[in-house]
């Protein structure tokens, strides 16, 4: 049997087994097959900048997401906990698809974006968030994401200050960051901790899967 084919059939396998035991259908992901432990485990082992960073440890997507959530709260201190949770989960699909740099995403085109959006929707529904993030919140998270990338580029990826400003813009006033990439196990633990804190603050902790698409 050729690798990737189902037993007794000719169609390629389209699901991935997670460490939780869930089987996530990659083409039609269900909220029921998504667990925060799987997300945290995966993101803590996905390297930003394709691993082209200085230091003993890679700067993981999990640690990046924690910083982005912090920056969102810095920019808008009064923001609701559920939108801080959305910020923490903004790169959650990468626990399955990895962290592709922006030029490569553009080269892959709309099919990749459709797949990423479908997985993001399933993740949001699983954790009580609206299926689609409101445009204003999405813009805020993107601002924080770019601010984090500004610091990453200079401190980890070999960019000069002016070059980083050109690509990512200047960080928000009053915010500074000294990056210390964490071991995967530590990043994983901290990501789950932030999820626990934010989901409880948002009133989602302990609830069943939500299917509110508004």
Buried (B, 14 or more C-beta within 10 A) or exposed (E): EEEEEEEEEEEEBEBBEBEBEBEBEBEEBBBEBBBBBBBBBBBBBBBBBBEEBEEEBBBBBBBBBBBBBBBBBBBBEEBEBBBBBBBBBBBBBBBBBEBBEEEEEEEEEEEBEEBBEBBBBBBBBBBBBBBEBEEEBBEBBEBBBBBBBBBBBBBBBEBEEEEBBEEBEEBBEEBEBEBEBBEBEBBBBBBBEBBEBBBEBBEBBEEEEBEEEE
